[in-house]
């Protein structure tokens, strides 16, 4: 099969090499050069982060680390002062509901796992094969309809 493909590939490659190069329209070239000049004229803080001076990049990263540290300190302070208050009770009620929901989901998962383990493996393979065959047929029918409508 590769013997039949090699001459065909060589023919395609030769035909593509013989094509004349396409030139961009003059308006496109002018627009591109204008955009390059506009971006080059931007101040350093309006350019990409990698174009910033090294000192500015390091300073920004240190400032952001400081902001994260302060935010975490405030979060710890708020959570320790809220314990035992009415706010903590109001927050714990929805969390208890989520725990109940997760335990129900775990129980359903265990029941589903037991059900799947009770089904013979040949049946599971047959269902997977049938599903794949249905997918292939549906894909083929969709392609046929698409080709029919777009002729």
N, C-alpha and C positions, 0 to 999 in steps of 0.2 A: 504494500500500500504506500510505503514511503517512496518507492520508485516512481509512482504516478504523481506524487505530490511535488517532488523535487523539480521537474521541468516546469510545472505550473507555477511554483513559487519563483523560479528564475524568470519566467515570462512576466509575472506581475512586477517583480523587482525592476526588471529592465524597462517596462512601460512607465513605471513611476519615476525612475531616474530620468527618462527622456522628457518628462513634463517640464515646461518652462516655469521658473520661479514666479510666484505671484507677488506683485508689488502692493504695498498698502496704499490706500487712497491718500492724497495730499492732506486732506482735512484730518484724517486720523493721525498722521504723523505730526501735524501741527498741534493737535490736541494733546498727544502724548508728551511732546517736548514742553508744552506749556505747563502740564501737570508736574513734570519732573522739576521744572524751574520753580513752580509754586511750593512744592514740598521742600526743596533745598533752601528756600527763603524763610521757612518757618523757624521760630526760635526753638532752642533745644528742648524746652519743657513741653512743646506741642508735638514733638516727634516721638518715635518709638522709644520705649524704655531702654532698649539696647543702644540707642544713639546718645543717651544722656552721658554727661561726664561721670567718671568713676566716683568722685566724691558725692555727687548728688544722688547716685543710685544707693550708695552705702548709707547716706543720711536718711533717705526715704525708708529703707529697710529697717534701720534702727528705730525711726519714729513709729513705723507700723508695729514693730515688736513692742514698743512702749505702750501703744494704744491697746494692743491685745492683752498685755499684762494688767493694765488698769481695768479693762473690761472684766477680766477674770477676777480681780480683787473685788470689784463691785459686786459681781455675781455671788462670790463666796460670802461677802458681807450681808447681802440681801437674804440669801438662803439661810444663813445662821440666825439672823434676827427674826425670821418669819416662822421658825419652827414652834409648834404649839399654838399658833395664833389661828384666827378664823380663816385667814388666807390659806394657810397650810391645809386646813380641813377642806376648804373649797377646791383645792388643787388635788387632794388625795382621792376625792370621790370619783372623778372621771378616770383616774389611774386604776382604781379598783375595778371599774367597769371594763377597762382594757385588759386587766389580768383575767377577769372572768371570761371575756371573749377569747383570749388566747388559750385558756384551758379547754374551752369548748372546741376550738380549732384543733388543738392537739389530740383530743379524744376522737374527733372525726378523722384525723389523719391516721390514727392507730386503727380505727375501724376500717378505713379504706385499705390500709396496708394488709390487714387480715383478709379482707375480701379478695384483693389481688393475689395474695399468696394461695388462696383456695382455688383459684381458676387455673386449669391446666395450662402449661406454657405453650402447648401447640395452639390453643385457642387464642392466646394473646398474640402469637406470631401471625396467625391467620387474620386477626382483626387489623394488625399493623399493615400486613400485606394488602388487605382489602382497602384500607384507607389510602395507602400509597397509590394503588391502582385507580381509585376514584379520583385522586388528585391529578394523576397523569391524564386521565380521560377528560376531566374538566379543563385542564390546561390546553389539551389538544383541541377541544371544542371551542374554547375561547380564541385560540390562534386561528382556527378555521373561520370563525365568524368575523374576526378582525380582518383577515385577508379578503373575505368576501365583500365586506362593506367598504374597504379601502382600495378597490380595484378601479 
